Amino acid sequence: MDTTMIILAVIIIIILAIVLYLISGYNGLVNARNRVKNSYSQIDVQLKRRNDLIPNLVETVKGYAGHEKDVFENVTKARSSLMNAGSVKEVSEASNALTGALTSLFAIAENYPELKADQNFKELQSELTETEDKISYSRQFYNDAVLMYNNKCEQFPSNIIAGMFNFKEADFFEIASGEREAPKVQF
């Protein structure tokens, strides 16, 4: 073998290694992006379940506390905003607003012992609590997937591949700023 063949073989091996690295990096980014999409769809499923429970809950509470019109309107508006939200940030904000409105609704229920004793209300409240827990877990899984994906988009050398193929960073599912603060307890 002469040196030309050796140099040509080395160049082909280097090019092949670069191509294999690009394919591997691209597939890793696609995998991470799809994990983000999948985890977001899990949040979406749970938010839909919560949205389906809310009208029944509102109607049940209305039967006992019909004069609390503002609270019912706030819950309905927040639910509508969530259903019409598009981006992760909009969904996050609308979800937080709905959680606040539901908190007000449950605070009202505390004033009506007959309502708290109503079996239908108890079941709806239990289902809603279970759904809220699932939303919380889904958010955590989503944010973990976003972290992994964003790290791949930012870290060298996969950031070069991300830039070449137009991979954009994903948004985290944020909590409301008031939820970050510890509640004040007074005796």
Backbone as CSV, one residue per row, in Angstrom:
resi,resn,N_x,N_y,N_z,CA_x,CA_y,CA_z,C_x,C_y,C_z
1,MET,0.836,-1.179,0.000,0.000,0.000,0.000,0.880,1.240,0.000
2,ASP,0.490,2.121,-0.775,1.266,3.348,-0.759,0.621,4.357,0.181
3,THR,1.321,5.439,0.442,0.860,6.435,1.418,-0.415,7.131,0.981
4,THR,-0.669,7.245,-0.298,-1.893,7.881,-0.783,-3.110,7.067,-0.342
5,MET,-3.026,5.776,-0.444,-4.139,4.908,-0.027,-4.357,4.995,1.485
6,ILE,-3.297,5.066,2.243,-3.397,5.171,3.702,-4.039,6.503,4.082
7,ILE,-3.597,7.582,3.461,-4.170,8.909,3.749,-5.644,8.930,3.354
8,LEU,-5.982,8.375,2.203,-7.367,8.314,1.753,-8.209,7.482,2.723
9,ALA,-7.704,6.365,3.214,-8.415,5.526,4.175,-8.641,6.278,5.492
10,VAL,-7.636,7.007,5.953,-7.764,7.787,7.186,-8.815,8.886,7.017
11,ILE,-8.792,9.571,5.876,-9.778,10.638,5.615,-11.189,10.048,5.577
12,ILE,-11.350,8.901,4.929,-12.671,8.258,4.866,-13.132,7.853,6.258
13,ILE,-12.233,7.323,7.065,-12.586,6.931,8.441,-12.984,8.159,9.255
14,ILE,-12.271,9.263,9.109,-12.600,10.495,9.840,-13.964,11.026,9.400
15,ILE,-14.209,11.060,8.102,-15.506,11.527,7.589,-16.624,10.620,8.084
16,LEU,-16.393,9.318,8.039,-17.391,8.365,8.520,-17.671,8.570,10.014
17,ALA,-16.648,8.814,10.805,-16.816,9.060,12.245,-17.627,10.337,12.479
18,ILE,-17.360,11.379,11.712,-18.108,12.637,11.853,-19.572,12.427,11.483
19,VAL,-19.822,11.727,10.389,-21.200,11.456,9.965,-21.931,10.630,11.020
20,LEU,-21.285,9.604,11.560,-21.912,8.794,12.602,-22.187,9.623,13.855
21,TYR,-21.267,10.526,14.203,-21.496,11.392,15.357,-22.688,12.316,15.105
22,LEU,-22.773,12.903,13.911,-23.897,13.780,13.583,-25.220,13.022,13.659
23,ILE,-25.241,11.821,13.124,-26.464,11.013,13.169,-26.841,10.703,14.610
24,SER,-25.863,10.308,15.405,-26.119,9.986,16.805,-26.599,11.213,17.583
25,GLY,-25.930,12.340,17.381,-26.326,13.571,18.066,-27.716,14.032,17.657
26,TYR,-28.002,13.972,16.372,-29.318,14.365,15.874,-30.402,13.468,16.472
27,ASN,-30.166,12.159,16.441,-31.153,11.227,16.995,-31.348,11.435,18.495
28,GLY,-30.286,11.772,19.210,-30.407,12.062,20.640,-31.264,13.296,20.894
29,LEU,-31.079,14.315,20.075,-31.893,15.535,20.211,-33.354,15.264,19.855
30,VAL,-33.585,14.490,18.806,-34.962,14.141,18.429,-35.619,13.344,19.549
31,ASN,-34.902,12.400,20.121,-35.419,11.600,21.219,-35.787,12.491,22.408
32,ALA,-34.903,13.417,22.761,-35.162,14.313,23.900,-36.345,15.233,23.598
33,ARG,-36.426,15.756,22.374,-37.543,16.636,22.009,-38.860,15.870,22.060
34,ASN,-38.859,14.631,21.588,-40.083,13.827,21.628,-40.480,13.466,23.051
35,ARG,-39.500,13.290,23.928,-39.809,13.039,25.344,-40.492,14.269,25.947
36,VAL,-40.044,15.462,25.564,-40.680,16.702,26.032,-42.124,16.756,25.530
37,LYS,-42.332,16.471,24.248,-43.691,16.491,23.683,-44.595,15.471,24.377
38,ASN,-44.067,14.277,24.610,-44.844,13.234,25.268,-45.213,13.642,26.690
39,SER,-44.258,14.182,27.417,-44.549,14.559,28.804,-45.525,15.731,28.850
40,TYR,-45.459,16.627,27.870,-46.430,17.729,27.821,-47.827,17.179,27.531
41,SER,-47.912,16.181,26.677,-49.224,15.602,26.385,-49.814,14.937,27.625
42,GLN,-48.956,14.421,28.514,-49.449,13.845,29.768,-50.063,14.924,30.661
43,ILE,-49.432,16.101,30.684,-50.005,17.225,31.429,-51.350,17.596,30.810
44,ASP,-51.382,17.654,29.488,-52.594,18.029,28.767,-53.747,17.079,29.093
45,VAL,-53.462,15.782,29.164,-54.491,14.793,29.497,-55.055,15.073,30.895
46,GLN,-54.178,15.333,31.851,-54.629,15.580,33.221,-55.391,16.910,33.331
47,LEU,-54.936,17.926,32.592,-55.651,19.209,32.609,-57.047,19.042,32.007
48,LYS,-57.166,18.236,30.967,-58.469,17.968,30.357,-59.367,17.258,31.367
49,ARG,-58.801,16.300,32.082,-59.590,15.584,33.095,-60.089,16.557,34.168
50,ARG,-59.190,17.463,34.598,-59.603,18.448,35.603,-60.683,19.353,35.033
51,ASN,-60.521,19.794,33.790,-61.524,20.661,33.171,-62.871,19.976,33.053
52,ASP,-62.872,18.666,32.837,-64.126,17.920,32.756,-64.811,17.794,34.112
53,LEU,-64.044,17.776,35.184,-64.624,17.657,36.527,-65.216,18.972,37.033
54,ILE,-64.668,20.074,36.587,-65.024,21.377,37.159,-66.501,21.743,36.995
55,PRO,-67.115,21.581,35.815,-68.541,21.958,35.717,-69.422,21.212,36.716
56,ASN,-69.161,19.923,36.923,-69.948,19.158,37.899,-69.726,19.689,39.315
57,LEU,-68.481,20.026,39.608,-68.167,20.560,40.929,-68.862,21.897,41.147
58,VAL,-68.788,22.775,40.156,-69.423,24.099,40.261,-70.927,23.944,40.449
59,GLU,-71.548,23.059,39.675,-72.996,22.863,39.800,-73.366,22.329,41.179
60,THR,-72.549,21.443,41.708,-72.820,20.904,43.041,-72.736,22.000,44.093
61,VAL,-71.704,22.820,44.010,-71.551,23.909,44.986,-72.646,24.950,44.799
62,LYS,-73.029,25.227,43.552,-74.101,26.203,43.281,-75.394,25.795,43.980
63,GLY,-75.624,24.496,44.048,-76.842,24.023,44.695,-76.916,24.423,46.157
64,TYR,-75.792,24.597,46.790,-75.756,24.960,48.206,-75.420,26.430,48.425
65,ALA,-74.643,26.998,47.531,-74.149,28.370,47.735,-74.351,29.188,46.463
66,GLY,-75.569,29.236,45.981,-75.876,29.894,44.718,-75.581,31.376,44.693
67,HIS,-75.515,32.002,45.850,-75.299,33.453,45.896,-73.814,33.830,45.764
68,GLU,-72.925,32.891,45.672,-71.479,33.148,45.536,-71.109,33.265,44.053
69,LYS,-71.814,34.146,43.360,-71.717,34.251,41.903,-70.310,34.588,41.414
70,ASP,-69.603,35.480,42.102,-68.265,35.889,41.660,-67.299,34.708,41.597
71,VAL,-67.371,33.856,42.574,-66.471,32.703,42.616,-66.742,31.779,41.436
72,PHE,-68.012,31.535,41.143,-68.365,30.661,40.030,-67.893,31.256,38.703
73,GLU,-68.061,32.580,38.573,-67.601,33.246,37.347,-66.084,33.153,37.207
74,ASN,-65.357,33.323,38.313,-63.894,33.227,38.263,-63.434,31.827,37.855
75,VAL,-64.090,30.812,38.391,-63.738,29.440,38.043,-64.023,29.196,36.555
76,THR,-65.175,29.672,36.094,-65.553,29.478,34.692,-64.595,30.211,33.752
77,LYS,-64.232,31.443,34.102,-63.290,32.215,33.275,-61.913,31.546,33.247
78,ALA,-61.453,31.099,34.403,-60.137,30.461,34.472,-60.127,29.157,33.681
79,ARG,-61.211,28.407,33.772,-61.315,27.155,33.013,-61.303,27.448,31.520
80,SER,-62.039,28.458,31.109,-62.085,28.843,29.695,-60.711,29.292,29.202
81,SER,-60.009,30.072,30.026,-58.662,30.523,29.656,-57.727,29.343,29.465
82,LEU,-57.841,28.359,30.325,-56.985,27.177,30.215,-57.298,26.399,28.944
83,MET,-58.567,26.284,28.625,-58.953,25.540,27.437,-58.486,26.238,26.156
84,ASN,-58.348,27.571,26.199,-57.944,28.338,25.019,-56.447,28.637,24.978
85,ALA,-55.718,28.239,25.996,-54.278,28.524,26.052,-53.546,27.707,24.995
86,GLY,-52.473,28.298,24.452,-51.736,27.622,23.400,-50.340,27.199,23.813
87,SER,-49.513,28.149,24.208,-48.124,27.851,24.539,-48.006,27.273,25.943
88,VAL,-46.846,26.716,26.228,-46.597,26.154,27.560,-46.748,27.246,28.617
89,LYS,-46.244,28.437,28.324,-46.335,29.541,29.285,-47.799,29.918,29.528
90,GLU,-48.604,30.011,28.464,-50.020,30.356,28.625,-50.765,29.276,29.410
91,VAL,-50.485,28.020,29.103,-51.128,26.914,29.822,-50.730,26.947,31.292
92,SER,-49.459,27.198,31.546,-48.964,27.265,32.921,-49.666,28.376,33.700
93,GLU,-49.750,29.559,33.105,-50.406,30.689,33.770,-51.895,30.432,33.982
94,ALA,-52.569,29.896,32.952,-53.997,29.612,33.060,-54.268,28.518,34.095
95,SER,-53.402,27.514,34.140,-53.552,26.442,35.119,-53.398,26.986,36.545
96,ASN,-52.436,27.862,36.727,-52.241,28.469,38.043,-53.445,29.324,38.439
97,ALA,-54.016,30.047,37.466,-55.203,30.864,37.757,-56.388,29.968,38.133
98,LEU,-56.529,28.862,37.436,-57.622,27.937,37.744,-57.442,27.308,39.122
99,THR,-56.223,26.974,39.466,-55.954,26.426,40.796,-56.361,27.435,41.875
100,GLY,-56.039,28.709,41.662,-56.435,29.751,42.611,-57.948,29.883,42.715
101,ALA,-58.635,29.827,41.572,-60.095,29.934,41.568,-60.723,28.733,42.276
102,LEU,-60.153,27.556,42.070,-60.675,26.365,42.745,-60.441,26.430,44.252
103,THR,-59.328,27.019,44.643,-59.056,27.197,46.069,-60.149,28.056,46.701
104,SER,-60.557,29.113,46.002,-61.647,29.968,46.490,-62.949,29.190,46.569
105,LEU,-63.185,28.356,45.574,-64.408,27.554,45.559,-64.442,26.605,46.760
106,PHE,-63.319,25.971,47.044,-63.277,25.061,48.188,-63.347,25.824,49.516
107,ALA,-62.833,27.032,49.534,-62.945,27.843,50.752,-64.409,28.155,51.041
108,ILE,-65.177,28.411,50.004,-66.614,28.653,50.174,-67.299,27.396,50.703
109,ALA,-66.891,26.263,50.165,-67.514,25.005,50.587,-67.334,24.768,52.083
110,GLU,-66.256,25.296,52.641,-66.019,25.142,54.083,-67.130,25.791,54.908
111,ASN,-67.799,26.793,54.341,-68.860,27.506,55.064,-70.202,26.783,55.016
112,TYR,-70.284,25.688,54.291,-71.544,24.973,54.108,-71.374,23.511,54.528
113,PRO,-71.684,23.200,55.796,-71.514,21.828,56.291,-72.316,20.793,55.490
114,GLU,-73.511,21.201,54.999,-74.316,20.252,54.218,-73.601,19.892,52.923
115,LEU,-72.937,20.879,52.334,-72.203,20.648,51.091,-71.018,19.725,51.344
116,LYS,-70.291,19.987,52.425,-69.131,19.142,52.740,-69.552,17.699,53.002
117,ALA,-70.794,17.508,53.455,-71.296,16.164,53.737,-71.894,15.498,52.495
118,ASP,-72.142,16.257,51.432,-72.741,15.726,50.207,-71.792,14.717,49.550
119,GLN,-72.297,13.511,49.297,-71.459,12.435,48.743,-70.914,12.790,47.360
120,ASN,-71.741,13.405,46.541,-71.307,13.799,45.198,-70.152,14.803,45.290
121,PHE,-70.273,15.770,46.192,-69.213,16.758,46.375,-67.930,16.093,46.861
122,LYS,-68.075,15.164,47.805,-66.897,14.460,48.318,-66.178,13.695,47.206
123,GLU,-66.951,13.013,46.374,-66.348,12.253,45.275,-65.649,13.176,44.271
124,LEU,-66.319,14.278,43.924,-65.716,15.225,42.987,-64.450,15.834,43.572
125,GLN,-64.504,16.181,44.840,-63.341,16.757,45.504,-62.197,15.743,45.537
126,SER,-62.508,14.505,45.807,-61.485,13.456,45.830,-60.874,13.251,44.442
127,GLU,-61.722,13.198,43.410,-61.219,13.043,42.045,-60.359,14.231,41.630
128,LEU,-60.794,15.413,42.022,-60.032,16.617,41.681,-58.681,16.622,42.396
129,THR,-58.660,16.210,43.635,-57.406,16.130,44.386,-56.463,15.120,43.738
130,GLU,-57.008,13.982,43.357,-56.203,12.959,42.685,-55.654,13.492,41.355
131,THR,-56.484,14.211,40.632,-56.058,14.781,39.352,-54.992,15.838,39.558
132,GLU,-55.154,16.658,40.576,-54.136,17.682,40.871,-52.789,17.026,41.184
133,ASP,-52.834,15.905,41.900,-51.592,15.167,42.178,-50.960,14.655,40.889
134,LYS,-51.799,14.136,40.000,-51.283,13.644,38.716,-50.711,14.793,37.885
135,ILE,-51.354,15.946,37.929,-50.837,17.118,37.212,-49.470,17.497,37.769
136,SER,-49.355,17.462,39.079,-48.081,17.792,39.722,-46.976,16.832,39.281
137,TYR,-47.264,15.529,39.272,-46.274,14.549,38.822,-45.943,14.733,37.344
138,SER,-46.968,15.015,36.552,-46.750,15.222,35.119,-45.896,16.460,34.868
139,ARG,-46.135,17.509,35.642,-45.307,18.719,35.519,-43.848,18.412,35.847
140,GLN,-43.656,17.636,36.903,-42.301,17.279,37.306,-41.606,16.479,36.208
141,PHE,-42.304,15.506,35.645,-41.732,14.701,34.568,-41.437,15.575,33.346
142,TYR,-42.363,16.465,33.031,-42.172,17.375,31.897,-40.948,18.257,32.113
143,ASN,-40.849,18.863,33.282,-39.714,19.743,33.550,-38.387,18.982,33.547
144,ASP,-38.401,17.730,33.993,-37.188,16.898,33.901,-36.816,16.650,32.440
145,ALA,-37.821,16.360,31.609,-37.567,16.131,30.181,-37.070,17.407,29.512
146,VAL,-37.637,18.551,29.888,-37.191,19.833,29.332,-35.752,20.120,29.743
147,LEU,-35.423,19.842,30.987,-34.056,20.054,31.456,-33.069,19.231,30.640
148,MET,-33.386,17.959,30.441,-32.496,17.097,29.674,-32.360,17.589,28.227
149,TYR,-33.479,17.940,27.626,-33.481,18.420,26.245,-32.710,19.736,26.119
150,ASN,-33.005,20.690,27.009,-32.318,21.979,26.960,-30.813,21.822,27.190
151,ASN,-30.439,20.906,28.079,-29.011,20.641,28.289,-28.359,20.158,26.991
152,LYS,-29.046,19.269,26.292,-28.499,18.784,25.019,-28.391,19.927,24.005
153,CYS,-29.350,20.833,24.028,-29.322,21.965,23.089,-28.216,22.960,23.429
154,GLU,-27.805,23.015,24.675,-26.837,24.017,25.108,-25.415,23.477,25.242
155,GLN,-25.257,22.202,25.532,-23.928,21.659,25.814,-23.154,21.376,24.527
156,PHE,-21.861,21.630,24.620,-20.969,21.349,23.501,-20.671,19.860,23.468
157,PRO,-20.633,19.225,22.390,-20.769,19.651,21.001,-22.168,19.474,20.425
158,SER,-23.113,18.941,21.245,-24.459,18.732,20.699,-25.152,20.055,20.370
159,ASN,-24.689,21.163,20.974,-25.284,22.459,20.642,-25.015,22.837,19.178
160,ILE,-23.929,22.349,18.620,-23.634,22.601,17.210,-24.674,21.899,16.335
161,ILE,-24.964,20.654,16.676,-25.972,19.896,15.927,-27.344,20.550,16.111
162,ALA,-27.661,20.959,17.341,-28.942,21.616,17.606,-29.080,22.885,16.766
163,GLY,-28.007,23.639,16.673,-28.040,24.855,15.859,-28.168,24.554,14.374
164,MET,-27.471,23.532,13.907,-27.513,23.154,12.492,-28.920,22.720,12.062
165,PHE,-29.619,22.019,12.960,-30.926,21.471,12.611,-32.078,22.215,13.276
166,ASN,-31.808,23.403,13.781,-32.830,24.315,14.293,-33.644,23.740,15.465
167,PHE,-32.980,23.090,16.401,-33.636,22.645,17.629,-33.688,23.838,18.571
168,LYS,-34.876,24.163,19.056,-35.075,25.299,19.963,-35.314,24.790,21.382
169,GLU,-34.848,25.563,22.344,-35.066,25.180,23.743,-36.553,25.192,24.072
170,ALA,-36.951,24.332,24.986,-38.344,24.231,25.420,-38.541,25.061,26.692
171,ASP,-39.782,25.472,26.922,-40.129,26.240,28.120,-40.474,25.293,29.261
172,PHE,-40.078,25.678,30.463,-40.455,24.930,31.661,-41.893,25.254,32.023
173,PHE,-42.536,24.350,32.729,-43.880,24.567,33.244,-43.707,25.215,34.611
174,GLU,-43.973,26.507,34.674,-43.707,27.296,35.879,-44.893,27.267,36.837
175,ILE,-44.593,27.416,38.122,-45.651,27.565,39.118,-45.897,29.048,39.337
176,ALA,-47.016,29.374,39.924,-47.328,30.767,40.219,-46.344,31.298,41.252
177,SER,-46.009,32.564,41.143,-45.011,33.140,42.041,-45.448,33.054,43.503
178,GLY,-46.737,33.146,43.768,-47.226,33.052,45.140,-47.057,31.673,45.743
179,GLU,-46.995,30.648,44.904,-46.833,29.282,45.404,-45.408,29.003,45.854
180,ARG,-44.463,29.846,45.479,-43.066,29.654,45.881,-42.828,30.067,47.333
181,GLU,-43.696,30.933,47.825,-43.522,31.447,49.192,-44.173,30.492,50.187
182,ALA,-43.540,30.365,51.330,-44.105,29.520,52.378,-45.343,30.215,52.959
183,PRO,-46.395,29.460,53.246,-47.582,30.074,53.825,-47.308,30.592,55.223
184,LYS,-47.963,31.688,55.579,-47.797,32.265,56.899,-48.803,31.603,57.846
185,VAL,-48.305,31.127,58.964,-49.142,30.484,59.955,-49.129,31.338,61.201
186,GLN,-50.331,31.702,61.660,-50.442,32.518,62.867,-51.373,31.821,63.843
187,PHE,-50.993,31.888,65.108,-51.829,31.288,66.153,-52.383,32.361,67.043
